[in-house]
């Protein structure tokens, strides 16, 4: 399952603050994977063009499996 979001960085920041695991951070400003509370891997895609790489996401390692 995938969702397009208006700002992938802001979305990941909000989800992470709420306790959601960011499995594959949006290092490229375009794609991320998160784990839902029921352990489903969910893909997030930046709507439109990719955003420029931004820290801390650009150097954040992946975790787990997605």
N, C-alpha and C positions, 0 to 999 in steps of 0.2 A: 504494500500500500504506500502511496506517495501523496504528499500535499505540496502545492505551490504556496509560497509565502512571500509577502511584500519585502521583508528584510530578514534574511536568514540569520544574520548575526543577532539582531534583537530577539528573534524568536528563540534561538538556542540559549541566549542569556536568560530569558524569562523562564524557559523550561528547566534549565539547570538550577536556577534559584528556587524552583519549586520541587527540586529533588529528582528530576528526570535525568537518567544517565545519557550522556552524549557519547555514543559508541564510536562514531566517526565524525569528528568536528568539521565544520565548514572551512577547511584550510584554503580551498580554492574559491571561496565566495559564492559557490554555486550549489553544493550538495552536502548534506549531513544525514547521518542515521542516528535515531534515538530509540530507546526501548520504552514501550508503553508500560503502564502499571501491570497489565496482564501478560507481560513478557513478549510482546509482539514487536518486531523490528519495523520501524516506520521511517521511510525516506522523506526528507524535506528538500525541496528544490526552490532555488531563488527564482521568482517570477521575473521574466525578461533577462537582461544581460547579467552576467556574474558581477558581483561586487568586488572591488579590489581587495586583495588579501589584507587581513587585519589581525593584530595580536589581541588577545592571547591565542586566538584560534589557529593562526598560521603555523605555530610551532607546537600545538597541543597534539600529543600522540593519540592514536586510536586505542580503544579498550574493548575487550570482549570480542564477540562475533556478531555480525549483523547479517 
